[in-house]
Amino acid sequence: MSEHLRKTKSQSVWLKGATVLYALIICLLCFSPQWGVVEGISTPNIIYWGRLRLLLVPFNSLVSLGQLTSLKQLVWVIGQNLSNVLLLYPLGVCLMFLSNAWRSGKKSLCLGFALSLFIECTQLLLDFLIDANRVFEVDDLWTNSLGILLAYWTYRVIQSKKSGFL
């Protein structure tokens, strides 16, 4: 076996391992119960339906910006949105390198949306079954999808630099 082939195979094994590990971290972050409330932080427009919590207002962060009364709340809202964009980004980068099935803008957006919808629906199910204190948020669908799209763009930049186009 040539040195290059051995190195490529070794990199692939590490990348697959990192992908599985990060997927497990996502499960831990998204599916474990959330306990407690951050003092001084409340999210407007949440609908309570029994144990289920739904936030169905699109772009709620922007729509409700005028309701924020402190810098702490503003930082919280920005942090929530950024963390949702970044949640699936590392997984997306790994998947772009592992498979060419997702290497287009449209396919990566569909992947991001599907993964995000799975996460949100599973959180709803967990709330129904064990009261995990999770919120189904419409905004998470687009912010998580954006993370996968950014991963695709990152992949393209890396590949173009390797090819010498940039």
N, C-alpha and C positions, 0 to 999 in steps of 0.2 A: 504494500500500500504506500503510495507516495506521501511525502511529508505534508504537502498542501491538502490532500484528501483527508489525511488523519487530523490535521488542524481544523478543517472545515467540519468534520464529523464531531469533533470534541466541542467546537463552538455551538453546534446545533443541539447537542445534549445539554449543555449549560443553559442555552436559551429556552429550551423546552422546560427544564427544571425551574428556571426563573419565572416562566409563564405560569406554571402550576402553582408555585409558591405565591405569586402575586394574586392569582385567582382565589386562593384560600384566604389571603389577607382581605380581599374585597368581601368575601363571604362573612368573615369575622366583623368587619366594619359595618356591613349593611344588614346583617341578619341577627346579630346579637341584640338583646334588649337594651334600650337606652333608658337609663335611670336618671332621675333628677331633672331639674330645670335650672338653667343659668339665670341667676338673679338679675333682674332688670331687663331681661330679654323676653319679648313675646312676639309671636308671629301673627300679623293680622290676616284675616280672611280664612282662617282654618275652620272647616266644617267638622263638627263632632257628630258622629252617627254611631251611637253606642260606644264601643271601644275603638272604633275606626276613626282615624283622623285624615281628612282630605284637604288638600290645598289645590283647588281647581282653577284658580285665577291665573291666566297666562301672564308672564312677566310680573309676577306679584311684587318682586323686589323694586321694580321701577314704579308700578302702580301705587304702591304703598310707601314710597320714599318720603312723602310729606308727613307720614304718621310717625316717623322716627324722631325721637326726642333727645337723643344723646349721641355722642361720638361712639360710645360703646356699642350702641345698637347699629350704627352705620358700619363699624368695623366688623361686627358679627354678620351682617347681611352680605357684605363684600366677601368676607371669608367663606361663608356658606356657598356662595356662587362659584368662587375660585376653586374651592375643594371639590365641588361637583364636576367642574370642568376637568380637574386633574385626576379625579378618581379612576377613570378608565383609560387615561392617557398612557401610562406605562404598559398596561395590558395591550392596548392598541399597537404600540410600537413593537412589542414582542410578536404579536400576531402578524404584523406587516412583514417582518423578517422571516417568519416561519412559513407563511403561506401566501401565494399570489392571489388567492381567492378574494381577498379584501382590498386589493391594491387599485382602487379607483375611488374618486370622491363620493360617488353615489353609493357604491357598495359599503364603503366605510361608514357613511351616514346611516345606512340601513342596519349595519351591524351594531353601531352605537345605540340606535333607537331600540333595537330588539333586546340588547343586553339591559338597557336602562328600564325598559318596560317590564322585563322579567324581574329585575330587582324591585321595582316599585310594587308590582303585583304580589310578589313574595312577601314584601313587608306588610302589605294589607292582610294577607293570609295569616302571617305571624301575629299581627294585632288581633285578628279575629280569634285565633286559637289560644294565644298565651298573653295577650296584652303587652306587646313588646315596646309600646310607646314610640312607634314609628309613624311617619306622616307620608302619605302618598302625595307627592308634589309634581304637578304638571311641569313646572320649570326644570325639575331634575331630568326630565326626558330630553329637553334640548341641550342642557348644559353637559350632561354625560355624552350625548351624541357629538357635541362640539369637541369634547376631549378626544374621541376616536378620530374625528376628522383632522384635528391638529396632529395626531399621531401619524396619520397618513401623509400629511404635508411634511412632517419631520422626516419620515422615511424617504420621501421623494428628494428632499434636500440632501440627505446623506448619500443617497444613491447617485445623485447628479454630481456631487463633489468627488465621489469615488470614480466616476466616469470622466471627470475633468471638465464638466460643462460649466461649473461655477467658479 
